[in-house]
Amino acid sequence: TAIAALAEGKTTASEEFFDPGYHPSVKSLPCNKRDGHGAVNIVEALQVSCNTYFYEMGRRLGMDTMAKYARLLGLGEKTGVDLFYESYGTVPDSEWKRTAYAEGRVAEPEILYAENMMAAMGQVFHLDTPIQMVSVVQAIANDGVRMRPQIADKVLDPQGNIVQEFAPEVIGTLGVDASVLEIVRQGMYGVTSLPGGTAYWTFSDLPVKVAGKTGTAENPLGENHAWFVGFGPFENPEIAIAVIVDQGGGGSAVAAPVARAIFDRYFKVEGAEQT
């Protein structure tokens, strides 16, 4: 949503939107902070996970435009990872909703006003897999270039000779101005590295600076799913991570510490548990 809003000129890095704790035009859409975050720009909205700011970006963009950028980031299709049973996920738009209505899966054929806003938060019909989300994060870290995720680097015979190697493969490019991704990366940096960030206390003492985003996915069948996605090091990325804890609750409290443990292991942080 942030990438789409910036690339389409619906906001700028400096524009602020006031969050009173709900969206002014649909007061039933609450922020995650009851009293609101006040005036925030897009970097700050990412840092503190301001629902209201992104409701407004969804209102400005519309679901079809957001779907365009979701697909450019590889959502709604298989990544091609060399595993069985990968899912396509779902990227909803006008055509998808008309089809779903004809099949009896939704109550109305048209996109509702509030659905545009909720879609900006990943709600209303969106389905994304962990491998898709780590691919999105990898693209953000890699200046918009998406690589095919691969399980194996190479195959060796019993004597250690290389039987087969798997070369890196580009599977897509986002094609937005470099400044767009830099602004989004700054917001993700704030999540982990600046006071007020939703995962700041989990990563504040990590000696390597990383970037991330917490998420809490509503689940009508039980507890919320806890999400964290991120990459590091911030200035020269080597690793991208997606963590989902099924029915784990909040992303900042539950998924972020799992990601921290992975970063600790990868960066060989002194004193960290290395199991």
ABEGO torsion letter per residue (X at the ends): XAAAAAAAGABBAABBBBBAGBBAABAABBBABAAEAEBBBAAAAAAAGBAAAAAAAAAAAEAAAAAAAAAAAGBGBBAGBBBBGBBAEBBBBAAAAAAAAAAGABABABBBAAAAAAAAAGBGGBBBBAAAAAAAAAAAAAGGBBBBBBABABBBBAAGBBABBBBBBBAEBAGBBAAAAAAAAAAAAAAAABBGBAAAAAAAABABBBBBBBBBBBBAAEBBBBBBBBBOBAABBABBBBBBBBGAEBAAAAAAAAAAAAAAAAAGBBGBBAX
